[in-house]
Amino acid sequence: MKTLLLLRHAKSSWDEPSLGDFDRPLAARGKRDAPRMGKALRNRGPLPDLIVSSPAARTRATIKAVAKSAQLQADVQFEQSVYGASSAELVRLIRRLPDEKSSVMIVGHNPGLEDLVARLSGETERMPTAALACVQFQIDRWESVEDGEGKVAWLLTPKQLDDEKE
């Protein structure tokens, strides 16, 4: 079995109009939500063996906060192709993942991640900032990932974590 964890970056700041999209930092809400999602991942699992991420500032900051609170030991690879990637581009990347890694996290952006969940599982799921989806496949090799063959085991959003506290 292969498990794909799809994490959308936490809420980014638009406070500095001089910054380009790639360089936008996390907003206060993003700085609050990312560690909470890491803790939720730690409690729920599975933890990733590898993290593949967009190199944008907001994804880097998200990974740092999530990894710290989840106590992740996974290697992190920054791939320029993840920044602004379509679901088709992400599927090509997934099919090239190393087979010795059974659980991989991709950290990226919408609309690519939201479209990817729908493409892989056939389920339409909303992926707000800091959302984390777990999609499982009954396969042995990443190259065998096919549209509609994944199953969304769970999807967490910061709002759900807020609602659980109430």
SULUR-V306859 format. One record per residue. N is the residue number from 1. PHI is phi in whole degrees, -180 to 180 (NA if undefined). OMEGA is omega in whole degrees, 0 to 359 (NA if undefined). D_CENTER is the distance of its C-alpha to the mean C-alpha in Angstrom with 1 decimal. Layout:
N & PHI & OMEGA & D_CENTER
N & PHI & OMEGA & D_CENTER
This chain:
1 & NA & 176 & 18.7
2 & -119 & 180 & 15.2
3 & -122 & 178 & 12.0
4 & -113 & 175 & 8.6
5 & -103 & 182 & 5.7
6 & -113 & 183 & 3.0
7 & -117 & 173 & 1.7
8 & -84 & 180 & 4.7
9 & -53 & 178 & 7.1
10 & -72 & 184 & 9.9
11 & -54 & 181 & 13.2
12 & -101 & 183 & 15.0
13 & -94 & 174 & 18.8
14 & -113 & 186 & 21.2
15 & -70 & 181 & 24.2
16 & -113 & 184 & 25.1
17 & -62 & 180 & 26.0
18 & -75 & 179 & 27.0
19 & -79 & 174 & 23.5
20 & -75 & 181 & 21.9
21 & -53 & 184 & 18.4
22 & -60 & 188 & 17.0
23 & -98 & 182 & 18.6
24 & -65 & 178 & 17.8
25 & -84 & 175 & 17.1
26 & -75 & 172 & 15.5
27 & -81 & 179 & 17.9
28 & -56 & 179 & 19.5
29 & -62 & 178 & 17.3
30 & -65 & 178 & 14.1
31 & -66 & 177 & 15.9
32 & -81 & 187 & 16.8
33 & -75 & 185 & 13.6
34 & -59 & 178 & 11.2
35 & -64 & 178 & 13.6
36 & -65 & 178 & 14.1
37 & -69 & 176 & 10.6
38 & -62 & 179 & 11.1
39 & -63 & 179 & 14.5
40 & -63 & 177 & 13.4
41 & -63 & 180 & 11.2
42 & -58 & 181 & 14.3
43 & -73 & 187 & 16.5
44 & -96 & 182 & 14.9
45 & 63 & 1 & 13.5
46 & -77 & 177 & 13.2
47 & -85 & 183 & 12.1
48 & -75 & 173 & 10.6
49 & -86 & 184 & 13.5
50 & -149 & 175 & 11.6
51 & -120 & 176 & 8.8
52 & -118 & 189 & 8.8
53 & -137 & 164 & 8.1
54 & -61 & 179 & 9.9
55 & -87 & 181 & 13.0
56 & -60 & 183 & 13.4
57 & -56 & 184 & 14.7
58 & -70 & 177 & 12.4
59 & -75 & 177 & 9.2
60 & -60 & 180 & 11.7
61 & -66 & 178 & 12.9
62 & -63 & 180 & 9.7
63 & -59 & 182 & 9.1
64 & -57 & 182 & 12.8
65 & -70 & 180 & 13.1
66 & -65 & 182 & 10.4
67 & -62 & 180 & 12.0
68 & -65 & 184 & 15.4
69 & -74 & 177 & 15.3
70 & -89 & 183 & 13.8
71 & 57 & 182 & 16.3
72 & -75 & 177 & 14.0
73 & -112 & 186 & 16.2
74 & -70 & 171 & 13.8
75 & -68 & 178 & 14.6
76 & -118 & 175 & 12.4
77 & -117 & 176 & 13.1
78 & -97 & 183 & 12.9
79 & -121 & 180 & 13.4
80 & -56 & 183 & 15.1
81 & -65 & 180 & 14.5
82 & -76 & 180 & 10.8
83 & -67 & 180 & 12.2
84 & 74 & 184 & 13.5
85 & -70 & 172 & 12.8
86 & -80 & 177 & 14.1
87 & -63 & 179 & 13.0
88 & -64 & 178 & 15.9
89 & -66 & 179 & 15.0
90 & -67 & 177 & 11.6
91 & -62 & 178 & 13.7
92 & -61 & 178 & 16.1
93 & -64 & 181 & 13.7
94 & -60 & 182 & 12.6
95 & -67 & 178 & 16.4
96 & -101 & 180 & 17.1
97 & -66 & 179 & 15.1
98 & -70 & 185 & 17.6
99 & -65 & 179 & 19.0
100 & -72 & 177 & 19.7
101 & -94 & 183 & 16.0
102 & -89 & 180 & 15.5
103 & -133 & 183 & 12.0
104 & -127 & 176 & 9.3
105 & -105 & 172 & 5.7
106 & -110 & 180 & 4.5
107 & -113 & 185 & 3.7
108 & -155 & 193 & 5.9
109 & -132 & 170 & 8.3
110 & -92 & 7 & 10.3
111 & -83 & 185 & 12.4
112 & -56 & 183 & 10.7
113 & -69 & 179 & 7.6
114 & -62 & 178 & 10.1
115 & -65 & 180 & 12.6
116 & -65 & 178 & 10.8
117 & -58 & 180 & 10.5
118 & -64 & 182 & 14.2
119 & -64 & 185 & 15.2
120 & -76 & 187 & 14.2
121 & -110 & 187 & 15.4
122 & 79 & 180 & 17.9
123 & -105 & 176 & 16.6
124 & -89 & 181 & 16.1
125 & -124 & 176 & 13.5
126 & -82 & 181 & 13.0
127 & -121 & 176 & 9.6
128 & -68 & 180 & 11.1
129 & -56 & 181 & 10.0
130 & 69 & 176 & 8.0
131 & -69 & 181 & 7.4
132 & -134 & 179 & 5.7
133 & -112 & 176 & 7.0
134 & -115 & 181 & 8.9
135 & -116 & 183 & 10.7
136 & -112 & 181 & 13.8
137 & -129 & 176 & 16.3
138 & -90 & 182 & 20.0
139 & -139 & 177 & 20.3
140 & -106 & 184 & 21.2
141 & -129 & 181 & 20.1
142 & -61 & 180 & 16.9
143 & -63 & 180 & 19.4
144 & -87 & 179 & 20.2
145 & -61 & 180 & 17.1
146 & -130 & 176 & 18.7
147 & -57 & 176 & 18.1
148 & 78 & 183 & 18.6
149 & -94 & 180 & 18.7
150 & -88 & 177 & 15.5
151 & -125 & 177 & 15.7
152 & -74 & 180 & 13.3
153 & -76 & 176 & 14.2
154 & -166 & 175 & 12.8
155 & -142 & 180 & 10.7
156 & -118 & 174 & 10.9
157 & -128 & 176 & 11.5
158 & -57 & 179 & 13.5
159 & -62 & 177 & 16.5
160 & -62 & 178 & 16.5
161 & -65 & 175 & 16.7
162 & -62 & 182 & 19.5
163 & -65 & 179 & 21.2
164 & -66 & 181 & 21.3
165 & -74 & 185 & 23.2
166 & -74 & NA & 25.8
